[in-house]
């Protein structure tokens, strides 16, 4: 019974959790995109990984120059990996014209949905296994207690027979 419930309910729970996360990300991306403005910038340095410097941001960054309504500006921005000096990149600016992190990528929704689905699967299997073991132990203790009560009732009749 418990196995049948797990087999029927677990796929629905996995699908629901993954779908909820997957459908949440387009809203997040839309909200981020509405607050940010993309501009085309030219790299003044090669893109470098921040992972090799203590205290640096993760990912690749480069010194970039862009033009907006405030004129020509420069700053360090997150860029795609391995871009070289002179290449162009899209830089995202907030309402104050400050460089901001780009909106979440489209593939993040799929990755997050699959990850949550896998986590839900593991949690569901672990929960079903734990419940199955708990129910099995309960019935095993009950069966042993019943066996003990029956033996206590029958054993006095057997004792004289065993002495011969």
C-alpha positions in Angstrom: 0.0 0.0 0.0 2.7 2.4 1.0 4.8 1.5 -2.1 1.7 2.1 -4.3 1.2 5.5 -2.8 4.8 6.4 -3.3 4.8 5.2 -6.9 1.7 7.2 -7.6 2.3 10.3 -5.5 6.0 10.8 -6.0 6.0 11.5 -9.7 3.3 14.1 -9.2 5.2 15.7 -6.4 8.5 15.8 -8.4 6.8 17.2 -11.5 4.9 19.8 -9.4 8.1 21.0 -7.5 10.2 21.2 -10.7 7.4 23.0 -12.6 6.9 25.5 -9.8 10.6 26.4 -9.9 10.8 26.4 -13.7 7.8 28.7 -14.0 9.1 31.0 -11.3 12.3 32.0 -13.2 10.7 33.8 -16.2 9.0 36.1 -13.7 12.3 36.7 -12.0 14.0 37.4 -15.3 11.3 39.7 -16.4 11.5 41.7 -13.1 15.3 41.9 -13.4 15.1 42.9 -17.0 12.6 45.7 -16.3 14.9 47.2 -13.7 18.0 46.9 -15.8 19.1 48.5 -19.1 21.4 46.7 -21.5 24.2 48.7 -23.2 26.9 47.7 -25.6 30.4 48.1 -24.1 33.9 47.7 -25.5 36.4 45.7 -23.5 39.5 47.7 -22.5 41.2 44.6 -21.0 40.9 40.8 -21.6 38.2 39.0 -19.5 39.7 37.5 -16.4 38.4 35.1 -13.9 37.9 36.5 -10.4 38.4 33.1 -8.9 42.2 33.4 -8.8 42.2 36.6 -6.7 41.3 36.7 -3.0 38.1 38.7 -2.4 37.3 39.0 -6.1 33.8 38.3 -7.5 33.3 34.9 -9.1 33.0 34.7 -12.9 34.7 36.7 -15.6 35.1 40.4 -15.5 36.8 43.1 -17.6 37.3 46.8 -17.7 34.8 48.1 -20.2 33.8 51.5 -21.8 30.3 52.4 -22.8 28.2 55.4 -23.8 24.9 56.4 -22.3 22.9 59.6 -21.7 25.6 60.7 -19.2 28.4 60.4 -21.7 31.3 57.9 -22.0 31.9 55.9 -18.9 34.2 53.0 -17.8 33.9 50.3 -15.2 34.5 46.7 -14.3 31.7 44.5 -15.6 30.8 40.8 -15.7 31.4 39.5 -19.2 31.4 36.2 -21.0 34.5 34.0 -20.6 37.6 34.5 -22.7 36.7 37.8 -24.4 39.7 39.8 -25.5 40.5 43.5 -25.5 38.5 45.3 -28.2 35.6 42.9 -28.2 32.1 44.0 -27.4 29.8 42.8 -24.7 26.4 43.6 -23.3 26.6 45.3 -19.9 23.6 45.8 -17.7 23.0 49.1 -15.9 20.7 49.8 -13.0 18.5 52.9 -12.7 21.5 54.9 -11.5 23.7 53.9 -14.4 25.8 51.6 -12.3 27.0 48.3 -13.6 24.8 45.5 -12.3 24.7 41.7 -12.5 23.0 40.5 -15.7 19.5 39.0 -15.4 19.3 35.3 -14.8 19.9 33.2 -17.9 17.1 31.2 -19.5 18.9 27.9 -18.9 19.0 28.5 -15.2 15.2 27.9 -15.0 15.6 24.4 -16.5 18.6 23.6 -14.4 16.9 24.8 -11.2 13.7 22.8 -12.1 15.6 19.6 -12.7 17.7 20.1 -9.5 14.5 20.6 -7.4 12.9 17.7 -9.1 15.9 15.5 -8.3 15.9 16.8 -4.7 12.2 16.1 -4.4 12.8 12.6 -5.8 15.5 11.8 -3.2 13.5 13.3 -0.4 10.4 11.3 -1.5 12.3 8.0 -1.8 14.0 8.6 1.6 10.7 9.5 3.2 8.9 6.4 1.7 11.8 4.1 2.8 11.8 5.6 6.3 8.0 5.2 6.5 8.2 1.7 5.2 10.8 0.7 7.8 8.9 2.4 10.6 5.7 0.6 9.7 7.6 -2.7 9.4 9.2 -2.3 12.8 5.9 -1.5 14.4 4.3 -4.6 13.0 7.4 -6.7 13.9 7.2 -5.5 17.5 3.5 -6.2 17.6 3.9 -9.7 16.2 6.7 -10.5 18.7 4.5 -9.2 21.6 1.6 -11.3 20.4 3.9 -14.4 20.1 5.2 -13.8 23.6 1.6 -13.6 25.0 0.6 -16.7 23.2 3.7 -18.6 24.4 3.1 -17.5 28.0 -0.4 -19.0 27.6 0.7 -22.3 26.0 4.1 -22.8 27.6 2.8 -24.2 31.0 1.1 -27.0 29.1 4.3 -27.8 27.2 6.6 -27.9 30.3 5.5 -31.3 31.6 5.9 -32.8 28.1 9.5 -31.6 27.8 10.7 -33.2 31.1 10.4 -36.8 29.9 
